[in-house]
Amino acid sequence: MKMLLAAALAALSLATSAQAAPAYGTRLEGFEYPYPQQRFKLNSQRQALEMVYMDIAPTAPPNGRTAVLLHGKNFCGATWAETIAALAGAGYRVVVPDQVGFCASTKPVGYQFSFNQLAANTQALLQSLGIAKATVIGHSMGGMLAMRYALQYPAQVEQLVAVNPLGLEDWQAAGVPYATIDQLNAQELKTTADSIKAYQLRFYYNGQWKPAYDRWVEMAAGLYAGPGRELVAWNQAQTSEMIFTQPVVHELPHLQVRTLLMIGGKDRTAPGANRAPKAIAEQLGDYATLGRTTAKMIPGAALVEFPALGHSPQVESPKEFHEALLKGLAAR
């Protein structure tokens, strides 16, 4: 009877969670962004697309610098809310785009995703805003994109900041089997709020969950629960394949810009590790080691370590992260 009662309560809890889960539009309609959204129209790969972005003026005496914040794969521009406030409060103009295929921006039916293409889209946006040079700050996939942007447009980068970036190891070369976009899409279609939370709990937050993280789970899960579910899953599958096949690690010695690495040492993120043999999977995503190795590969790079934090130090410990970020930017 106790087992039956426990099962019934668990089922009720899941049902309640499912009923309470939000459903957002294909372009994240219904989710509230922390600052007004603007739209940048561009033509790319014979398609008319839009990048939604936020452009926040300094809330303190302007320092003449612009910070561009690039989101991760499981995040959006909105996730940077506290970082935006910290930078604007330090005198920065802050520009925060949602990349094509993500969040509030266009979800193209057919698009060849690459980091070079996303970097070119970002550059087109900045040119349209009259921004000739910026401090580029990227997290997770956005950190990988920030590195690609710095390699592609070094003259436009005043300083590069990479927060637990992906691509610091070559997963395929390490022995992780390749998965086709169709296989990845089938997996994406199974995504729920529970699966997102379970993944982040295990790989991002070292098994420690805080209520503040729920908003970001709902943000991502709401796209899968909405009318654009199939297109969202398809774009996510395409970009998962992009991340897996385009590691930036081999080009790190070619970075020519001032670089600050900010690494949560508890992070164990390794895309595709679930497909790898256990012995290989256990060696991947060791960010405490990856951060130090990467800092040695990038000429003149500075490294800030957060040994007790995971994949998203700016979300997990905003005060600690932003103090270190502003100090690192001031030390340029």
Residue pairs with C-beta under 8 A, 6 or more apart in sequence:
14 194
17 193
17 194
21 193
21 218
21 221
21 222
21 225
22 30
22 31
22 218
22 221
22 222
22 225
23 30
23 222
23 225
23 226
23 227
24 30
24 31
24 219
24 222
24 223
24 225
24 226
25 226
25 227
25 228
26 107
26 223
26 226
26 227
26 228
26 231
26 232
27 52
27 103
27 104
27 105
27 106
27 107
27 228
28 76
28 98
28 103
28 104
28 219
28 222
28 223
29 104
30 222
30 226
31 78
31 104
31 219
31 222
33 54
33 77
33 78
33 104
34 54
34 78
34 81
34 84
35 54
35 56
35 84
35 96
36 54
37 52
37 53
37 54
37 104
38 52
38 53
38 54
38 55
39 50
39 51
39 52
39 53
40 50
40 51
40 52
40 53
40 97
40 124
40 125
40 128
41 48
41 49
41 50
42 48
42 49
42 50
42 51
42 121
42 124
42 125
43 49
44 100
44 111
44 117
44 120
44 121
45 108
45 111
45 112
45 117
47 106
47 108
47 110
47 111
49 100
49 105
49 106
49 108
50 105
50 106
51 97
51 98
51 99
51 100
51 105
51 106
51 121
51 125
52 77
52 97
52 98
52 103
52 104
52 105
53 77
53 95
53 96
53 97
53 98
53 125
54 77
54 84
54 94
54 95
54 96
55 93
55 94
55 95
55 96
55 129
56 84
56 88
56 93
56 94
56 95
56 96
57 88
57 93
58 88
58 90
58 91
58 92
58 93
59 85
59 88
59 89
60 88
60 89
60 90
60 91
61 91
62 91
62 93
63 90
63 91
63 92
64 91
65 91
65 92
65 93
65 134
65 135
65 158
66 92
66 93
66 94
66 95
66 131
66 133
66 134
66 135
67 87
67 92
67 93
67 94
67 95
67 134
67 135
67 136
67 137
68 94
68 95
68 96
68 97
68 122
68 126
68 131
68 134
68 135
68 136
68 137
69 77
69 80
69 83
69 84
69 87
69 94
69 95
69 96
69 137
69 138
69 139
69 142
70 97
70 99
70 122
70 136
70 137
70 138
70 139
70 142
70 143
70 145
70 146
70 149
71 77
71 79
71 80
71 96
71 98
71 99
71 102
71 103
71 139
71 140
71 141
71 142
72 79
72 139
72 140
72 141
72 142
72 143
72 166
72 312
73 102
73 140
73 141
73 166
73 236
73 239
73 240
73 243
74 140
74 196
74 200
74 216
74 220
75 139
75 140
75 142
75 216
75 220
75 312
76 98
76 102
76 103
76 104
76 219
77 96
77 97
77 98
77 103
77 104
78 103
78 219
79 139
79 216
79 219
79 312
79 315
80 96
80 139
80 314
82 314
82 315
82 318
82 322
83 137
83 314
83 318
83 321
83 322
83 325
84 94
84 96
86 318
86 322
86 325
86 326
87 94
87 325
87 326
88 94
90 326
90 329
92 135
95 125
95 126
95 129
95 131
95 134
97 105
97 122
97 125
98 104
98 105
99 105
99 118
99 121
99 122
99 145
100 106
100 108
100 111
100 118
100 121
101 107
101 108
101 111
101 113
101 235
101 238
101 239
102 235
102 239
103 223
107 228
107 231
107 232
107 235
108 235
109 231
109 234
111 235
111 238
113 235
113 238
113 239
113 241
113 242
114 242
114 246
115 144
115 145
115 148
115 242
115 246
115 248
116 148
116 152
118 145
118 148
119 145
119 148
119 149
119 152
119 153
120 152
122 145
122 149
123 149
123 152
123 153
123 156
126 134
126 156
132 156
133 155
133 156
133 157
133 158
134 156
134 157
134 158
135 157
135 158
135 159
135 160
135 161
135 329
136 146
136 149
136 150
136 157
136 159
136 160
136 161
137 146
137 161
137 163
137 325
138 144
138 145
138 146
138 147
138 149
138 161
138 162
138 163
138 165
139 163
139 164
139 165
139 312
139 314
140 163
140 164
140 165
140 166
140 269
140 311
140 312
141 166
141 239
141 243
142 165
143 162
143 163
143 164
143 165
143 166
143 167
144 165
144 166
144 167
144 243
144 248
146 160
146 161
146 162
146 165
147 160
147 162
147 165
147 167
147 248
147 251
147 252
147 255
148 248
149 156
149 157
150 157
150 160
150 255
150 256
150 257
150 259
151 248
151 251
151 254
151 255
154 255
154 256
154 257
157 257
158 257
158 258
158 332
159 257
159 258
159 259
159 260
159 329
159 332
160 255
160 257
160 258
160 259
160 260
161 259
161 260
161 261
161 262
161 325
161 328
161 329
162 259
162 260
162 261
162 262
163 262
163 263
163 312
163 313
163 314
164 262
164 263
164 264
164 267
164 269
164 287
164 310
164 311
164 312
164 313
165 248
165 261
166 243
166 269
166 271
167 243
167 246
167 247
167 248
167 249
168 247
168 248
168 249
168 287
168 290
168 291
168 293
168 294
169 247
169 249
169 270
169 284
169 285
169 290
170 247
170 249
170 250
171 244
171 247
171 270
171 271
171 272
171 273
171 276
171 284
172 178
172 244
172 245
172 247
172 272
174 276
174 280
174 283
174 284
175 276
175 277
175 280
176 244
176 270
176 272
176 273
176 275
176 276
176 280
176 281
176 284
177 272
177 275
177 276
178 244
178 245
179 187
179 240
179 241
179 244
179 272
179 275
180 241
181 237
181 238
181 241
182 237
184 236
184 237
184 240
184 241
185 233
185 234
185 237
187 237
188 224
188 232
188 233
188 234
188 236
188 237
188 240
189 229
189 230
189 233
191 221
191 224
191 233
191 236
192 221
192 224
193 217
193 218
193 221
193 225
196 217
196 220
196 221
197 209
197 213
197 217
200 213
200 217
200 311
201 207
201 209
202 268
203 267
203 268
203 269
203 270
203 285
203 310
203 311
204 267
204 269
204 310
204 311
204 312
205 213
205 266
205 310
205 311
205 312
205 316
206 266
206 310
210 316
212 315
213 315
216 315
223 229
223 232
224 232
224 233
226 232
240 271
243 271
244 271
244 272
249 294
249 297
252 294
252 297
252 298
253 297
253 298
253 299
255 298
255 299
255 301
256 299
258 300
258 332
259 298
259 300
259 301
259 302
260 301
260 302
260 303
260 304
260 328
260 329
261 291
261 294
261 295
261 298
261 301
261 302
261 303
261 304
262 304
262 306
262 313
262 321
262 324
262 325
262 328
263 287
263 288
263 290
263 291
263 303
263 304
263 305
263 306
264 287
264 306
264 309
264 310
264 311
264 312
264 313
264 316
265 287
265 288
265 291
265 305
265 306
265 307
265 308
265 309
266 287
266 288
266 307
266 308
266 309
266 310
267 285
267 287
267 309
267 310
267 311
268 285
268 286
268 287
268 310
269 285
269 287
269 311
270 281
270 284
270 285
273 280
273 281
273 284
273 285
274 281
276 284
287 311
288 305
288 307
291 303
291 305
292 303
294 301
295 301
295 302
295 303
302 328
302 331
304 324
304 328
306 313
306 317
306 320
306 321
306 324
309 316
309 317
309 320
309 321
310 316
313 320
313 321
314 321
314 322
314 325
